[in-house]
Amino acid sequence: MKITLVKSLIGCKKDQIATANSLGLKKVGDVTEQPDNAQTNGKVNKIVHLVKVCK
């Protein structure tokens, strides 16, 4: 699955920032390719308001 960070991490909780960083997303517009599994889906659900997902 392709994940894009579309909103800034400024003002987010520390755990949400850590989740975005663990997916490889640091700046707005960053795109990463991740496997479609339960672990990745859990991370995306935590920051769903900040990212756009294409499967």
Sequence and secondary structure as in RCSB ss.txt:
>XXXX:A:sequence
MKITLVKSLIGCKKDQIATANSLGLKKVGDVTEQPDNAQTNGKVNKIVHLVKVCK
>XXXX:A:secstr
 EEEE S  TT  HHHHHHHHHTT  STT EEE   SHHHHHHHHHTTTTEEEE 
